[in-house]
Amino acid sequence: MAPMQFRVLADAMVTDPALRQIIAELLTIKRTAQESEYGQPSPVINAFIAEELMRLESTSPPGTGGTDFSVLDRLLMETVLRLDAPGTRTLSP
């Protein structure tokens, strides 16, 4: 999977025009700065990040509670044992 471009991600997540402008300005600065240069933190960007982190922490990821993995465990074990059997070490196209 190819990495998502920052611009695509920002366009999908950031709807506030003022924040989008600040991000655009920061990107312009970062493109012309040396890699090791640091700038002042942006309170607007920091607030957005903090809000997003709080929002994401309040949502629970899809859980695996109650999922029976015994079928996958058995498949893995059978595959390993089959590949470990004499005469099965060759790969065919």
C-alpha positions in Angstrom: 0.0 0.0 0.0 1.4 3.4 -1.0 1.7 6.0 1.8 -0.9 8.6 1.8 0.2 12.1 0.8 0.0 14.6 3.6 -2.1 17.0 1.5 -4.7 14.3 0.8 -4.8 13.5 4.6 -5.1 17.1 5.6 -7.7 17.8 3.0 -9.8 14.9 4.4 -9.4 15.8 8.0 -9.1 19.6 8.3 -12.2 21.6 7.5 -11.4 24.9 9.3 -10.2 27.4 6.7 -7.9 29.2 9.3 -6.3 26.0 10.3 -5.8 25.0 6.6 -4.1 28.3 5.9 -1.8 27.9 8.9 -0.9 24.4 7.7 -0.2 25.7 4.2 2.1 28.4 5.6 3.9 25.8 7.7 4.4 23.6 4.7 5.9 26.5 2.8 8.3 27.2 5.6 9.3 23.5 6.0 9.9 23.1 2.2 12.5 25.9 2.3 14.1 25.3 5.7 17.0 23.0 6.5 16.0 19.6 7.8 17.4 20.3 11.3 15.7 23.7 11.7 13.0 24.1 14.3 10.3 26.7 14.4 7.9 28.0 17.0 5.0 25.7 17.8 1.6 26.8 16.4 -1.1 27.0 19.1 -3.8 26.5 16.5 -2.2 23.3 15.1 -1.4 22.1 18.6 -5.0 22.6 19.7 -6.3 20.7 16.6 -4.0 17.8 17.4 -5.0 17.8 21.1 -8.7 17.8 20.1 -8.2 15.0 17.6 -6.3 12.9 20.2 -9.1 13.4 22.8 -11.7 12.5 20.2 -9.8 9.3 19.2 -9.2 8.3 22.8 -12.9 8.5 23.4 -13.8 6.0 20.7 -13.1 2.4 21.2 -11.4 0.5 18.4 -13.2 -2.6 17.1 -12.5 -5.2 19.6 -11.6 -8.8 19.2 -13.5 -9.8 22.4 -15.2 -13.1 22.0 -13.5 -13.9 18.7 -12.6 -17.6 18.4 -9.1 -17.8 16.9 -8.9 -21.6 17.3 -9.6 -22.1 13.6 -6.8 -19.8 12.6 -4.5 -21.4 15.2 -5.3 -24.8 13.7 -4.7 -23.6 10.2 -1.3 -22.2 11.2 -0.3 -25.4 13.0 -1.4 -27.6 10.1 0.5 -25.4 7.6 3.7 -25.4 9.7 3.5 -29.2 10.2 2.8 -29.8 6.5 5.7 -27.6 5.4 7.9 -29.3 8.0 7.2 -32.8 6.7 9.9 -34.6 4.7 9.9 -33.8 1.0 7.8 -30.6 1.3 10.5 -28.1 1.5 10.5 -27.3 -2.2 8.5 -24.3 -3.6 6.7 -24.8 -6.8 5.6 -21.9 -9.1 
